[in-house]
Every structure is written in C-alpha cells, then in structure tokens.
Amino acid sequence: NGSQIFISNCVICHQANGKGVPGMYPSLADSIGSYVAIPEGRAYLVHVVAFGLTGAISVHGQTYNGVMQPWPKFKDEDVALVLNYVLTTFNAKLVPNDFSPLTGVEVKKYRIANTALGNVHKEREALMKALAVHQGGGS
C-alpha cells in the first residue's frame, strides 16, 4: 500500500511526518495537495516520482536546490498509491473536495511523456503559474 511504499522509499528524505529536512529535503506536508486541482498538477506529481526533479524550488518560503532521484522501479499502481497516501495523509486540508485518487491507468498516461530530469523543473514553474491563475479564479 501507499504508506508502506512511502516508509520504505521516501521517509529517509521526506521524514515519517512528510515535513522533510529543513534546508535539505522539502516538506511534502501541507504543500502539494492543491496541485491535484488541475490536470497539469496531477501529471507533475507523477513526473516528479517517475522522472525525478533537480533545480531550485521554494516550499513554505524556503528554497531547496537538490536532486530528487527518479523511481523507475515503481509500477504505475505503486506511483498512484504513494502519491494518494501523501496527498490524503499530509495534505488533506489542501486537496480539493472533489479529489479523485490517482489510478495506475492515469499514472501510465502521464509516464508516457518520459520527461527528462531538467524538464520536470520547467514543468513545475509552469504549474505554479497555472495554479495561481486557477486559485485566483481567473483564466
């Protein structure tokens, strides 16, 4: 299940409470739940787990400039399970009320892109802008 995948693979950096290590590994808690409000956010989360992330990002006002390794060994269903666990456990206040959990089929669709490590960072920048528009109610 998602919690076992998280404990076995993600806890070392993101910690059991999802709050990460200040200055080293960003918090997943209370930070990514709103991403699933738009398709680009759902795809981005899959891409981070599947393809990794490098480059500076800001989480809760703190900048992190590290590398998250890609996890190609995870099956599509595993990616869905671990993301759903993180979203519902550490981001329950941020996920939309109509949140539908990610599925293995959805993950497979997003993984087809086979995005390069550096491109995930560019995808994040575009997502932050799209979320600002979405949350502002504008178009």
C-alpha positions in Angstrom: 0.0 0.0 0.0 1.0 3.7 -0.3 2.1 4.0 3.3 4.5 1.0 3.0 6.0 2.4 -0.2 6.4 5.8 1.5 8.1 4.3 4.6 10.3 2.0 2.5 11.5 4.6 0.0 10.6 8.2 0.8 10.9 8.5 4.6 14.7 8.8 4.5 14.4 12.2 2.9 10.9 13.4 3.5 10.6 12.0 7.0 7.7 10.0 8.6 5.6 13.1 9.1 6.2 14.3 5.5 7.8 17.5 6.7 11.3 16.8 5.1 14.5 18.2 6.5 14.8 22.0 6.5 17.4 23.2 4.1 17.9 19.7 2.6 14.7 17.9 1.6 11.4 19.8 1.1 8.3 19.2 3.0 5.5 17.3 1.3 3.1 18.1 4.1 0.7 20.9 3.5 2.3 21.8 0.2 1.3 19.7 -2.8 -2.4 19.0 -2.1 -3.7 21.9 -4.3 -1.7 20.6 -7.3 -4.3 17.9 -8.0 -6.9 20.5 -8.7 -5.7 20.8 -12.3 -4.6 18.0 -14.7 -1.1 19.6 -15.0 -0.6 19.2 -11.3 -1.6 15.6 -11.3 0.9 15.0 -14.2 3.6 17.0 -12.4 3.4 14.8 -9.3 3.7 11.7 -11.3 6.6 13.1 -13.2 8.5 14.0 -10.0 8.2 10.5 -8.7 8.8 8.8 -12.0 11.5 11.0 -13.5 12.9 12.9 -10.5 13.5 16.6 -10.0 16.5 18.9 -10.0 16.9 22.6 -9.6 15.9 25.2 -7.0 12.3 25.1 -5.7 10.6 27.0 -2.9 8.4 25.2 -0.4 6.9 27.1 2.6 9.1 30.0 1.8 12.3 28.1 2.0 14.5 27.4 -1.1 15.8 23.9 -1.8 18.3 23.2 -4.5 18.9 19.5 -4.6 18.0 16.4 -6.6 15.2 14.0 -6.2 16.1 10.8 -7.8 13.8 9.2 -10.3 11.9 6.0 -9.2 11.6 4.0 -12.4 11.3 0.7 -10.4 7.8 1.7 -9.2 4.9 0.2 -11.1 2.2 2.7 -12.3 -0.1 1.5 -9.5 2.7 2.0 -6.9 3.2 5.6 -8.0 -0.6 6.2 -7.7 -0.7 4.5 -4.2 2.2 6.5 -2.8 1.0 9.8 -4.2 -2.5 9.2 -2.9 -1.0 8.4 0.5 1.0 11.6 0.6 -2.0 13.6 -0.6 -4.6 12.2 1.8 -2.3 11.9 4.8 -0.1 15.0 4.7 -2.3 17.3 2.5 -5.8 16.5 3.5 -6.6 20.2 4.1 -5.4 21.2 0.6 -6.8 18.6 -1.7 -10.0 19.7 -3.4 -13.3 18.4 -2.0 -13.9 16.6 -5.3 -10.5 14.9 -5.3 -10.4 11.6 -7.0 -7.4 9.4 -6.2 -4.8 8.8 -8.9 -5.0 5.5 -10.6 -2.5 3.2 -12.2 -4.1 4.0 -15.6 -3.7 7.7 -15.1 -0.1 7.3 -14.0 0.7 5.3 -17.1 -0.8 8.0 -19.3 1.4 10.7 -17.6 4.5 8.5 -17.7 4.4 8.1 -21.4 5.9 11.5 -21.7 9.2 10.1 -20.3 10.2 13.6 -19.2 13.8 14.4 -18.6 15.0 15.4 -15.2 15.6 19.0 -16.0 12.2 19.3 -17.8 10.3 18.5 -14.6 11.7 21.7 -13.1 10.4 23.7 -16.1 7.1 21.9 -15.7 7.0 22.9 -12.0 7.4 26.6 -13.0 4.5 26.4 -15.4 2.4 24.6 -12.8 3.0 27.3 -10.2 1.8 29.9 -12.7 -1.3 27.8 -13.7 -2.2 27.2 -10.0 -2.0 30.9 -9.3 -4.5 31.6 -12.1 -6.7 28.7 -11.0 -6.8 29.7 -7.4 -7.4 33.3 -8.3 -10.4 32.3 -10.4 -9.0 33.9 -13.5 -8.3 32.3 -16.8 
